[in-house]
Amino acid sequence: MKNAAFFIAQLLFLTALYQLSARAVSFLHIPIPASVFGMVTLLLLLLSGAVPDRFIRSGAGFLNKHLGFFFIPIAVGLMAYGELIRSDGLVLFFMIAGSSVIGLFITAGLSHFLTVKRKPKQ
């Protein structure tokens, strides 16, 4: 029972953090999605030690494990844009693929840079 209450508290904390982020983005007119602002806020809370990682570990793990279910409404919503996909689908595909490749190379380069920087020189 105690574990279930702790798990629910974790989910409520993550939900509250998202809601606060959405309100902050709206109030401050920040041009980024509330979910991104919330993730950055959570990262800062974790790095500062204000929120220990054990406090969100199982709740975040549960949400991450079931992440695919959150894409179902988006996929169903795409059906409303059938004409757009038929007319500009190829352009959209290349834009998404190109930005994914760029993101992959930036991530790989940054990973390589940080790995090489940490190795002791011989």
C-alpha positions as CSV (number, residue, x, y, z in Angstrom):
1,M,0.0,0.0,0.0
2,K,2.8,2.3,0.8
3,N,4.5,1.6,-2.5
4,A,1.3,2.3,-4.4
5,A,0.8,5.7,-2.6
6,F,4.5,6.6,-3.3
7,F,4.0,5.7,-7.0
8,I,0.8,7.8,-7.3
9,A,2.6,10.7,-5.6
10,Q,5.4,10.4,-8.2
11,L,2.9,10.5,-11.0
12,L,1.1,13.5,-9.4
13,F,4.4,15.3,-9.0
14,L,5.3,14.8,-12.7
15,T,1.8,15.9,-13.7
16,A,1.9,19.0,-11.5
17,L,5.4,19.9,-12.9
18,Y,4.0,19.7,-16.4
19,Q,0.9,21.8,-15.5
20,L,3.2,24.4,-13.8
21,S,5.4,24.4,-16.9
22,A,2.4,25.0,-19.2
23,R,1.2,27.9,-17.1
24,A,4.7,29.4,-16.9
25,V,5.2,29.1,-20.7
26,S,1.8,30.7,-21.2
27,F,2.3,33.5,-18.6
28,L,5.9,34.3,-19.7
29,H,5.2,33.9,-23.4
30,I,8.2,31.6,-23.8
31,P,8.3,30.3,-27.4
32,I,9.0,26.6,-26.5
33,P,6.6,23.8,-25.8
34,A,5.6,23.4,-22.1
35,S,6.8,19.8,-22.1
36,V,10.3,20.9,-23.1
37,F,10.3,23.6,-20.5
38,G,9.1,21.0,-17.9
39,M,11.8,18.6,-18.8
40,V,14.5,21.3,-18.5
41,T,12.9,22.3,-15.1
42,L,13.0,18.7,-14.0
43,L,16.6,18.3,-15.1
44,L,17.6,21.4,-13.1
45,L,15.7,20.1,-10.0
46,L,17.5,16.8,-10.3
47,L,20.9,18.3,-10.8
48,S,20.5,20.7,-7.9
49,G,19.4,17.9,-5.6
50,A,16.1,19.6,-4.8
51,V,14.3,16.5,-6.1
52,P,16.1,13.2,-5.5
53,D,16.0,10.8,-8.5
54,R,14.5,8.1,-6.3
55,F,11.4,10.3,-5.9
56,I,10.5,10.1,-9.6
57,R,12.2,6.9,-10.7
58,S,9.3,4.5,-10.7
59,G,6.7,7.0,-11.9
60,A,8.9,8.2,-14.8
61,G,9.8,4.6,-15.6
62,F,6.2,3.6,-15.8
63,L,5.4,6.6,-18.2
64,N,8.5,5.8,-20.3
65,K,7.6,2.1,-20.5
66,H,4.1,3.0,-21.8
67,L,5.2,5.9,-24.0
68,G,3.9,4.2,-27.2
69,F,0.3,4.5,-26.0
70,F,0.7,8.3,-25.9
71,F,1.3,8.3,-29.7
72,I,-2.0,6.6,-30.6
73,P,-4.1,9.8,-30.4
74,I,-1.5,11.6,-32.5
75,A,-1.5,8.8,-35.1
76,V,-5.4,8.8,-35.2
77,G,-5.3,12.6,-35.5
78,L,-3.2,12.4,-38.6
79,M,-6.1,10.8,-40.4
80,A,-7.7,14.3,-40.4
81,Y,-4.8,15.5,-42.5
82,G,-4.9,12.9,-45.3
83,E,-5.0,15.5,-48.0
84,L,-2.0,17.3,-46.7
85,I,-0.1,14.1,-46.4
86,R,-1.0,13.1,-50.0
87,S,0.0,16.5,-51.4
88,D,3.1,17.3,-49.3
89,G,3.9,13.9,-47.7
90,L,7.2,13.4,-49.5
91,V,8.5,16.9,-48.5
92,L,7.4,16.3,-44.9
93,F,9.1,12.9,-44.9
94,F,12.4,14.4,-46.1
95,M,12.2,17.2,-43.6
96,I,11.6,14.8,-40.7
97,A,14.3,12.4,-41.9
98,G,16.8,15.2,-42.5
99,S,16.2,16.8,-39.1
100,S,16.5,13.4,-37.5
101,V,19.9,12.8,-39.2
102,I,21.1,16.2,-38.2
103,G,20.1,15.6,-34.6
104,L,21.8,12.2,-34.7
105,F,25.0,13.7,-35.9
106,I,25.0,16.5,-33.4
107,T,24.3,14.0,-30.6
108,A,27.1,11.7,-31.8
109,G,29.5,14.5,-32.2
110,L,28.7,15.9,-28.7
111,S,29.0,12.4,-27.2
112,H,32.4,11.9,-28.9
113,F,33.6,15.3,-27.8
114,L,32.7,14.6,-24.2
115,T,34.1,11.1,-24.2
116,V,37.4,12.2,-25.7
117,K,37.6,15.1,-23.3
118,R,37.2,12.9,-20.2
119,K,39.9,10.3,-21.2
120,P,43.2,10.9,-19.5
121,K,46.1,11.8,-21.7
122,Q,48.9,9.2,-21.8
